């Protein structure tokens, strides 16, 4: 099973069971990730900062599509580049997960 497929399954499992994303996905940055852009303790996947702002950090080396779920129940899909992406815009994001490579 490919690493991306395992990651996607871990994220789906986390979404269904309520297990924190970083723990389910292993939170280990990919070896192909630019070391300068990733700190050793950065969380991969969905997370919120201490102010409640939502982010998605992609730790891989290529762009991926993520599905973002908002407070009002709507969803949106979009491609993100490696690194940190801010998710809150017009609506408050409540979760996001990997769906496929872009």
ABEGO torsion letter per residue (X at the ends): XBAAAAAAAAAAAAAAAGBBAAAAAGGBBBAABBAAABBAABBBEBBBBAAGBBBBBBABABBBBBBBBBAAGBBBBBBBBBEBBBABBABBBABBBBABBX
